[in-house]
């Protein structure tokens, strides 16, 4: 040590000084102060690299939920927020929402969900797609049938495409069509889980064996323990919808958020199975009425159309907050929703918990082999 320089403290004395915000610059031999703040990016995966995000957590597209305010909150917290294109009634309204998100986003990436819906009078998909390209949205989440034309279109304009699938065969097709990433939806998911009833434990493990592009786990995910489990199964991140509905920034009525907190893993049911368009929804009297009508009139959309209209649940979400007045998508992750945090609090908690499980619990399970 140089003459006149006090030697650095050791042992308990050093720890005490650290706690008192001791500055190591006082000493010639620098001592690194441990930080209690979470590392900005403790979980690096192919998805964080691909999407240029801090944490491997995506907010999926949701009708009447995926507005700029929620998408920006998720992106600013280090995840990937998503605006739902078809929630906007016209392409120009989508343009306005994208610009609003840009203004809120602090130069963070975000996505637009572009879902291909079965409809007798489909929307002008090309006009919506043109707006996405014009506004230079970095990521698009595609979903629905026959996405090839749109995957090619977005890729041609340099946009990263995440395609949502419920079956391995569809994921492999999307991969061949050029999708950069796959969102694998297990049977647990809100909305449309497909018709094969395959849960995430098998679906994700098989995706890890079959796919070469990165993929994220979607359906039933809501905490850090599950994030760690999905990474262990081979996924590169998670996609969440219902869990993000129960956040402070979610632009829906508090009555819906309260229903999510009060619900549990038994609080959903399946409708429209007779139509081959199964949807997992919140279990209420209206949903049970749909099921009863379907049982008597299988395959007849006209018999239930008045009950499953999207306008009904828009009113529930945006106007009344009455969770029992419409049919609305929700996942069994309700069994894990106990609070309504900010998006930043939720993401940081999940990442911190996942990191702890990976470093401590999982590592502790591996017993070093004897060299004898």
C-alpha positions as CSV (number, residue, x, y, z in Angstrom):
1,X,0.0,0.0,0.0
2,X,1.1,3.6,-0.6
3,X,2.3,5.5,2.4
4,X,-0.6,7.1,4.3
5,X,-3.3,5.0,2.7
6,X,-5.5,3.2,5.1
7,X,-5.8,-0.5,4.3
8,X,-9.2,-1.8,3.2
9,X,-11.4,-3.3,5.9
10,X,-11.8,-7.0,6.1
11,X,-14.4,-9.5,7.3
12,X,-17.4,-8.2,9.2
13,X,-16.0,-4.7,9.2
14,X,-16.0,-4.7,5.4
15,X,-19.6,-5.9,5.3
16,X,-20.7,-3.2,7.8
17,X,-19.1,-0.5,5.7
18,X,-20.8,-1.9,2.6
19,X,-24.1,-1.6,4.3
20,X,-23.4,2.0,5.1
21,X,-22.8,2.8,1.4
22,X,-19.0,2.8,1.9
23,X,-17.3,4.0,-1.3
24,X,-14.4,1.8,-2.5
25,X,-12.8,4.8,-4.2
26,X,-11.3,5.8,-0.8
27,X,-9.0,2.8,-0.9
28,X,-6.1,1.9,-3.2
29,X,-7.2,-1.7,-3.4
30,X,-10.7,-1.4,-4.9
31,X,-13.4,-3.5,-3.2
32,X,-16.5,-4.3,-5.3
33,X,-19.7,-3.5,-3.5
34,X,-22.4,-6.2,-3.9
35,X,-25.6,-4.9,-5.4
36,X,-29.1,-5.7,-4.2
37,X,-30.5,-4.4,-7.4
38,X,-31.5,-7.0,-10.0
39,X,-29.1,-7.5,-12.9
40,X,-30.5,-5.7,-15.9
41,X,-30.5,-8.9,-18.0
42,X,-29.8,-12.0,-16.0
43,X,-31.6,-14.3,-18.4
44,X,-30.2,-14.2,-21.9
45,X,-31.8,-16.5,-24.5
46,X,-32.2,-16.7,-28.2
47,X,-35.5,-14.7,-27.9
48,X,-33.9,-11.8,-26.0
49,X,-31.2,-11.6,-28.7
50,X,-33.7,-11.9,-31.5
51,X,-36.2,-9.4,-30.2
52,X,-33.7,-7.1,-28.6
53,X,-35.4,-7.2,-25.2
54,X,-34.0,-7.4,-21.7
55,X,-36.1,-10.2,-20.4
56,X,-37.6,-13.3,-22.2
57,X,-41.2,-12.3,-21.5
58,X,-43.8,-11.3,-24.2
59,X,-47.2,-9.9,-23.7
60,X,-49.4,-11.6,-26.3
61,X,-52.1,-10.0,-28.4
62,X,-55.5,-9.7,-26.7
63,X,-58.7,-8.2,-28.1
64,X,-59.9,-5.1,-26.2
65,X,-56.8,-5.3,-24.0
66,X,-53.8,-4.9,-26.3
67,X,-53.7,-1.2,-26.5
68,X,-50.6,1.1,-26.5
69,X,-50.7,1.8,-22.8
70,X,-50.2,-1.9,-21.8
71,X,-47.8,-2.6,-24.7
72,X,-45.6,0.3,-23.7
73,X,-45.6,-0.6,-20.0
74,X,-44.4,-4.2,-20.8
75,X,-41.8,-3.0,-23.3
76,X,-40.5,-0.3,-20.9
77,X,-40.2,-3.0,-18.2
78,X,-37.9,-5.0,-20.5
79,X,-40.3,-7.4,-22.1
80,X,-42.1,-7.2,-25.4
81,X,-45.5,-5.5,-25.4
82,X,-48.0,-6.1,-28.1
83,X,-50.8,-4.0,-29.7
84,X,-53.7,-6.0,-31.1
85,X,-54.3,-4.8,-34.7
86,X,-57.9,-5.9,-35.1
87,X,-59.0,-4.3,-31.8
88,X,-58.7,-1.1,-33.9
89,X,-61.7,-0.8,-36.1
90,X,-59.8,0.7,-39.0
91,X,-56.2,0.6,-40.3
92,X,-55.8,4.3,-39.6
93,X,-56.9,3.8,-36.0
94,X,-54.2,1.2,-35.8
95,X,-51.7,3.8,-37.1
96,X,-52.7,6.1,-34.3
97,X,-52.3,3.4,-31.7
98,X,-48.9,2.5,-33.0
99,X,-47.7,6.1,-32.9
100,X,-49.1,6.4,-29.4
101,X,-47.1,3.4,-28.3
102,X,-43.9,4.8,-29.9
103,X,-44.4,8.0,-27.9
104,X,-44.7,6.0,-24.7
105,X,-42.1,3.4,-25.4
106,X,-38.8,5.1,-24.6
107,X,-37.2,3.6,-27.8
108,X,-38.0,0.1,-26.7
109,X,-39.2,-2.5,-29.3
110,X,-42.9,-3.6,-29.3
111,X,-45.0,-5.8,-31.5
112,X,-48.3,-5.8,-33.3
113,X,-50.6,-8.9,-33.2
114,X,-51.9,-9.8,-36.6
115,X,-54.6,-12.5,-36.3
116,X,-56.2,-14.2,-39.3
117,X,-59.8,-14.8,-38.2
118,X,-62.3,-17.1,-39.8
119,X,-65.0,-14.7,-41.1
120,X,-67.6,-14.4,-43.8
121,X,-66.6,-10.7,-44.1
122,X,-62.9,-10.5,-43.3
123,X,-61.2,-7.2,-42.6
124,X,-58.9,-5.6,-45.1
125,X,-55.8,-7.4,-43.9
126,X,-53.6,-5.8,-46.5
127,X,-54.4,-2.3,-45.3
128,X,-53.6,-3.3,-41.7
129,X,-50.4,-4.9,-42.9
130,X,-49.4,-1.8,-44.9
131,X,-49.8,0.4,-41.8
132,X,-47.6,-2.0,-39.8
133,X,-44.9,-1.7,-42.4
134,X,-45.3,2.0,-42.9
135,X,-44.9,2.6,-39.2
136,X,-41.8,0.4,-39.1
137,X,-43.0,-1.9,-36.3
138,X,-40.1,-4.2,-35.5
139,X,-42.0,-7.3,-34.6
140,X,-45.3,-8.9,-35.7
141,X,-47.1,-11.7,-33.9
142,X,-49.1,-13.6,-36.5
143,X,-51.8,-16.1,-35.6
144,X,-54.5,-18.1,-37.4
145,X,-54.7,-20.2,-40.5
146,X,-52.7,-20.0,-43.6
147,X,-50.1,-17.4,-42.5
148,X,-47.7,-18.0,-45.4
149,X,-48.6,-14.9,-47.4
150,X,-48.3,-12.6,-44.4
151,X,-45.1,-14.1,-43.0
152,X,-43.5,-13.6,-46.4
153,X,-44.9,-10.0,-46.6
154,X,-43.6,-8.9,-43.2
155,X,-40.2,-10.7,-43.7
156,X,-39.8,-8.9,-47.0
157,X,-40.0,-5.6,-45.2
158,X,-37.5,-6.6,-42.5
159,X,-40.0,-7.3,-39.7
160,X,-39.3,-10.1,-37.2
161,X,-42.2,-12.6,-37.2
162,X,-43.4,-14.6,-34.2
163,X,-46.1,-17.1,-35.2
164,X,-48.5,-18.5,-32.7
165,X,-49.2,-22.3,-33.0
166,X,-51.1,-24.9,-31.0
167,X,-49.6,-28.0,-32.7
168,X,-46.1,-29.1,-33.6
169,X,-47.0,-29.8,-37.2
170,X,-48.2,-26.2,-37.6
171,X,-45.1,-24.9,-35.9
172,X,-42.9,-26.8,-38.4
173,X,-44.9,-25.4,-41.3
174,X,-44.5,-21.9,-39.9
175,X,-40.8,-22.5,-39.5
176,X,-40.6,-23.6,-43.2
177,X,-42.5,-20.5,-44.2
178,X,-39.9,-18.3,-42.6
179,X,-41.2,-17.5,-39.1
180,X,-38.3,-16.3,-36.9
181,X,-39.8,-17.5,-33.7
182,X,-42.8,-19.7,-32.6
183,X,-45.2,-19.2,-29.8
184,X,-46.3,-22.6,-28.7
185,X,-49.8,-22.5,-27.1
186,X,-50.6,-25.3,-24.7
187,X,-54.1,-26.4,-23.8
188,X,-54.0,-24.2,-20.7
189,X,-54.1,-21.0,-22.7
190,X,-56.9,-18.4,-22.8
191,X,-58.6,-18.0,-26.1
192,X,-58.1,-20.7,-28.8
193,X,-56.1,-23.7,-27.6
194,X,-56.9,-25.8,-30.7
195,X,-58.7,-29.1,-30.9
196,X,-56.0,-31.6,-29.7
197,X,-56.0,-30.8,-26.0
198,X,-52.2,-31.1,-25.6
199,X,-50.8,-29.6,-22.5
200,X,-47.6,-27.6,-22.2
201,X,-45.5,-30.2,-20.5
202,X,-45.5,-32.4,-23.6
203,X,-45.9,-29.7,-26.2
204,X,-42.8,-27.7,-25.1
205,X,-40.6,-30.7,-24.7
206,X,-41.5,-31.9,-28.2
207,X,-41.0,-28.4,-29.6
208,X,-37.5,-28.4,-28.2
209,X,-36.8,-31.6,-30.1
210,X,-38.4,-30.7,-33.4
211,X,-37.9,-26.9,-34.0
212,X,-34.7,-25.1,-34.9
213,X,-35.9,-21.6,-34.5
214,X,-36.4,-20.1,-31.0
215,X,-39.8,-20.6,-29.4
216,X,-41.7,-19.3,-26.4
217,X,-44.1,-21.0,-24.1
218,X,-47.7,-19.7,-24.1
219,X,-50.6,-20.7,-22.0
220,X,-51.0,-21.0,-18.2
221,X,-47.8,-19.0,-17.4
222,X,-47.9,-16.4,-14.6
223,X,-44.8,-16.6,-12.3
224,X,-41.1,-17.0,-12.2
225,X,-41.2,-20.6,-11.2
226,X,-43.0,-21.3,-14.5
227,X,-40.6,-19.2,-16.4
228,X,-37.7,-21.3,-15.1
229,X,-39.6,-24.5,-15.9
230,X,-40.3,-23.4,-19.5
231,X,-36.6,-22.6,-20.0
232,X,-35.7,-26.0,-18.6
233,X,-38.1,-27.6,-21.1
234,X,-36.3,-25.9,-24.0
235,X,-38.3,-22.8,-24.5
236,X,-36.5,-19.5,-25.0
237,X,-39.0,-17.4,-23.1
238,X,-42.7,-17.1,-22.2
239,X,-45.7,-15.4,-23.7
240,X,-48.5,-14.2,-21.3
241,X,-51.9,-12.8,-21.8
242,X,-54.3,-13.3,-18.9
243,X,-51.5,-12.5,-16.3
244,X,-50.9,-9.2,-17.9
245,X,-54.7,-8.4,-17.8
246,X,-54.3,-8.3,-14.0
247,X,-51.8,-5.5,-14.0
248,X,-52.2,-1.8,-13.1
249,X,-51.6,-0.7,-16.7
250,X,-54.0,-3.1,-18.3
251,X,-56.6,-0.8,-19.9
252,X,-59.6,-2.8,-18.6
253,X,-62.2,-2.2,-15.9
254,X,-61.1,-3.1,-12.3
255,X,-64.1,-5.4,-12.1
256,X,-62.4,-7.8,-14.6
257,X,-59.1,-7.6,-12.7
258,X,-60.9,-8.4,-9.5
259,X,-62.5,-11.5,-11.2
260,X,-59.1,-12.7,-12.2
261,X,-57.7,-12.3,-8.7
262,X,-60.7,-14.0,-7.1
263,X,-60.8,-16.8,-9.7
264,X,-58.8,-20.0,-9.6
265,X,-57.6,-22.8,-11.9
266,X,-61.2,-24.1,-12.1
267,X,-62.7,-20.8,-13.2
268,X,-62.6,-21.3,-17.0
269,X,-64.6,-23.4,-19.4
270,X,-64.5,-24.3,-23.1
271,X,-67.0,-23.0,-25.6
272,X,-67.5,-23.4,-29.4
273,X,-66.1,-27.0,-29.4
274,X,-68.9,-28.1,-31.6
275,X,-67.8,-25.6,-34.2
276,X,-64.2,-26.8,-34.2
277,X,-63.2,-23.3,-32.9
278,X,-62.7,-24.1,-29.2
279,X,-62.2,-21.1,-26.9
280,X,-61.2,-21.1,-23.3
281,X,-63.2,-18.5,-21.4
282,X,-64.1,-17.2,-18.0
283,X,-66.7,-19.5,-16.4
284,X,-69.9,-17.5,-15.8
285,X,-73.6,-17.9,-16.5
286,X,-73.3,-16.6,-20.1
287,X,-70.6,-19.1,-21.0
288,X,-72.6,-21.9,-19.4
289,X,-75.6,-20.8,-21.5
290,X,-73.5,-21.1,-24.6
291,X,-72.5,-24.6,-23.7
292,X,-76.1,-25.6,-23.1
293,X,-77.2,-24.2,-26.5
294,X,-74.3,-25.9,-28.2
295,X,-75.3,-29.2,-26.7
296,X,-78.8,-28.9,-28.3
297,X,-77.6,-27.2,-31.5
298,X,-74.1,-28.5,-32.2
299,X,-72.2,-26.7,-35.0
300,X,-74.7,-23.9,-35.4
301,X,-73.0,-20.5,-34.9
302,X,-76.2,-18.6,-35.4
303,X,-77.6,-20.2,-32.2
304,X,-74.9,-18.6,-30.1
305,X,-73.7,-15.6,-32.1
306,X,-75.6,-13.1,-29.9
307,X,-73.8,-14.4,-26.8
308,X,-70.2,-14.7,-28.1
309,X,-70.1,-11.3,-29.9
310,X,-66.8,-9.5,-29.3
311,X,-68.8,-6.3,-28.7
312,X,-70.3,-7.9,-25.6
313,X,-67.0,-8.4,-23.9
314,X,-65.7,-5.0,-25.1
315,X,-68.5,-3.5,-23.0
316,X,-67.5,-5.7,-20.0
317,X,-63.9,-4.7,-20.3
318,X,-64.2,-1.1,-21.1
319,X,-67.5,0.1,-19.7
320,X,-69.3,-2.0,-17.1
321,X,-66.6,-4.2,-15.5
322,X,-69.2,-6.9,-15.1
323,X,-67.3,-10.2,-15.4
324,X,-70.6,-12.1,-15.6
325,X,-72.2,-10.3,-18.5
326,X,-70.4,-11.7,-21.5
327,X,-68.1,-14.5,-22.8
328,X,-64.5,-13.4,-22.5
329,X,-61.2,-15.2,-22.9
330,X,-59.3,-16.2,-19.7
331,X,-56.7,-18.8,-18.9
332,X,-56.3,-21.3,-16.0
333,X,-53.4,-19.2,-14.8
334,X,-56.0,-17.5,-12.7
335,X,-55.0,-20.1,-10.1
336,X,-51.7,-18.2,-9.8
337,X,-53.0,-14.6,-9.8
338,X,-53.1,-13.1,-6.4
339,X,-52.4,-9.5,-7.0
340,X,-52.5,-6.6,-9.5
341,X,-48.9,-5.3,-9.8
342,X,-47.4,-2.9,-12.3
343,X,-45.9,-4.6,-15.4
344,X,-42.5,-3.6,-14.1
345,X,-43.1,-5.2,-10.7
346,X,-44.4,-8.4,-12.3
347,X,-41.6,-8.8,-14.8
348,X,-38.9,-8.1,-12.3
349,X,-40.4,-10.5,-9.8
350,X,-40.7,-13.2,-12.4
351,X,-37.1,-12.8,-13.6
352,X,-35.7,-12.6,-10.1
353,X,-37.6,-15.7,-9.0
354,X,-36.6,-17.7,-12.1
355,X,-33.0,-16.7,-11.7
356,X,-33.1,-17.9,-8.0
357,X,-34.6,-21.2,-8.9
358,X,-32.1,-21.8,-11.7
359,X,-29.1,-20.9,-9.7
360,X,-30.0,-22.3,-6.3
361,X,-32.7,-25.1,-6.5
362,X,-31.7,-26.6,-9.9
363,X,-28.0,-26.3,-9.3
364,X,-28.4,-27.9,-5.8
365,X,-30.0,-31.0,-7.3
366,X,-26.9,-31.9,-9.3
367,X,-24.6,-34.0,-7.2
368,X,-20.9,-34.0,-8.4
369,X,-19.7,-37.4,-9.4
370,X,-16.9,-39.0,-7.4
371,X,-13.6,-39.1,-9.1
372,X,-12.8,-42.4,-7.4
